[in-house]
Amino acid sequence: MIMRGCPRSEMDKRAHPGMIASPGWCFAPITHDMSARLQSMDSYPIIKNIHISCAGLSIVGFVLRSAWVPCGSPSAHHRLTRVVPHFIDATLLLSALGLLFLSAYRPSGSDWLIFKLMGVILYIAFGIVALRADCTMGQRAIAVVAALMGFTYIVVVALTGQRWPFA
Ligand code: HEM
């Protein structure tokens, strides 16, 4: 049984004994095999904070690199600049997978994640164009703005749980 449209605050989760909250604004009944997940729910807020922190570091890193590359700044080619973003992105994805596992996310409960992933693809694609050395200033400016808009869209979908603006 999946219940849609329920609020997802911690208070609401506690107010539904016998149900586990999925991140997709739905509640699924607790089954025996989910008890282990429930026991590890304490780690959910920690992983979520790691996820949000990595998202913040990702956009700060992108803004810095998109400023350094056109200026020809040596910082753009620094070893840390080349390595750290991969570490942040990997942690962002792993923490996302951890959240999905702990919350027993069910795609049938809500399709917000699909819209969020489409935003992630746009963010990555425009981010790659924006950081290319061989594009014009005009192309770079468009790509930077589009990547920032993609990132904003991801955050809005994450915070609202809606397929915004399609919901
Ligand atoms: C640039 C990429 C991403 C950004 C900026 C981002 C941002 C966020 C934010 C701000 C939250 C917190 C939402 C809240 O407080 O309710 C969140 C939660 C979450 N994100 Fe992401 N995220 C990104 C990528 C991903 C990916 C790729 C996945 C899945 C594969 C994912 C899965 C989740 C899940 C499951 C939650 C928990 C939702 C909840 O507990 O309500 N995220 N994300």
Boltz pocket constraint, residues with backbone or C-beta under 6 A from the ligand:
constraints:
  - pocket:
      binder: B
      contacts: [[A, 8], [A, 22], [A, 23], [A, 24], [A, 48], [A, 51], [A, 52], [A, 55], [A, 56], [A, 58], [A, 92], [A, 93], [A, 96], [A, 97], [A, 99], [A, 100], [A, 113], [A, 116], [A, 117], [A, 120], [A, 123], [A, 151], [A, 154], [A, 155], [A, 158], [A, 159]]
      max_distance: 6.0
